[in-house]
């Protein structure tokens, strides 16, 4: 098996703010998690529309240009592998690297899509977070001959929904 690049699992997080009350807490918390090598910000897109419909955009990444191209190549190759054709995987890796030469996963079309989707006076943020903490665990599992069979995030709201379903089934 070829060596897997040093990318951990990627999570896409979409957050909406109906009545934004930004106090300067979010970006420092992201910085803290980055400094502790818990996460890395692959791409962050924040679109904010004031009450008059004027738009502000913030975009940020922790990846260097080289890391962005490597990430793009990896994503492209994995998508290409899904075709079952090695040549397609190689071409997809090249296309993926080229697509991320500018270091951004979210492009201008994404900005306009989000802008059109949110009402005035609101903000939306889309973050691609790499979970760096998972890399040593993944590597240890692989060295022991293990493979992930499934993984899933379980949120507190999921547990509440399970409880509600159980209560309804008893009623």
N, C-alpha and C positions, 0 to 999 in steps of 0.2 A: 504494500500500500504506500502511495506517495505521501510525503509529509504535508500535513494540514497547516495552512497559514495560521498565524497567531491571532485569529479572530475568534471571539467567544460568541455565544448565542446572541442574536439581535432581536430586540423587542421594539415594536412600533407602538408608541403611546400617543393617543390623540386626546387632548384636553381642551374643553371649552370653558370660557369664563363669561357668564351672562352679565355680571356687574363687576368688572375687574377692579380689584383693590390691591394693586401691586405695591408691595412695601419693600421690595429689594431683597426678598428672601430666597427666591427660586434659583436664580443664577449662582449665588454663593453656595447653595446646597449642591447644585450640579458640580461646581468647582471642587467642593470638599470630597464628593464621591469620586471625582476624577483623580484628585491628588492622592487618595487612598487606593487607587487602582481598582476600585469596585466596578465602575462603569467607564465607558468612553462614549462621547457624543459623536456618533457617526454623522448625523445631520440634525439640525433643529431649525424649524421654520415657525415663526410666530407672526401671525397676521392680526392686526388690531384695527378696528374701524371705530372712529369716534361717532358721536351722535349725528354729525353732519355728513357721515359717509366717507370722510377722509381716511386714507389707509396709511398705516405704518407697518413696515416689514422688518423683522430681525431674522437673520440667518447666521448660524454658527456651526462649526465643526471642530472636533479635536484632531482630525486626521490631517497629516501632512499631505502634500500633493502626491507623493509616492504611495502613501498608505491608501489614499483615495483610489488611485489607479489599481492598486493590488486588490482592494475591496471590490471594485467594479469588475475586474477580471475574474475574481472568485465567484461573484454572483452570476456573471455571464456564463462561466464554465459550468456551474451547477445547473443553470437553466438549460444550457446546451446538452448536458449529459442526460437530461430527461428525454431527449429525442432518441437516445440510444445510438447516436452516431458520433464517433470521436471527432470527425472533421467539423461537424456542426458545433461541438463543444469548444473546439479550438477557435473557431470563428466568433462564437459568442463571447469567449473570454476576451478577445481583441476588441470587440464592440463594447463590452462592458467597461474595459479600461478606458477606451476613448470617451465613453459617455460620462465618466467621472473625472476626466482631466481637470475640470474646473473645481473639483472638490465638493460638488454639491449633488446630493441625490435628488433633492426637491428643486425643480427648475421653475422658470417663469410661468409655465402653464399651471403648475401646482399652486403658485401664488395666486393667480387669477381664479382658479377653481375655488380655493378657500375664500378668497375675497367675495366671490359671488354667492357662496354658500352661507356666509354668516350675516346676521342682521347688524344694522348700525348700533353702536354702543357696546359691541361685544368683541371678544378676542378668541382666537383658536391657536393652538400650538400642536405641531406634529413633531415628535422626536423619535429618532432611531437611536436606541441605546444599546451599546454592546456591553454585555455582562462579562467583564474581565475576570471576576472572581470564579467563574465557572471553568476557565481554561485549565487550571491545574487538576480540578476534579475530573473533567472530561479526559484529560491525558492519562490520569491514573486509572480510570475505568478502562481505557483502550489498552494500556500496558497489561492489565489483568485479563485481557481477552474479552472484555464486555462491550456491548453495543447498546445504545439507548433504544428501547422498544417504543417508548412514548414519553412525552412530557406535556405538562399542562399547568398553567397558572391557575391557582384557586384563590379567588378573592373573597373577602368577607361577605360581599353581596351574594356570591354563589352559595355560600353556606346558609344564608338567610332564605334564599330561594328553595333550597333543599328542605329546610324546615317548614316553609309555607306549603310546599307540595305534599309533605308528609301529613301536615295538619288537614289539608283538603281531602286527602285519601282516607283519613279516619272519619271525616264528617259524613 
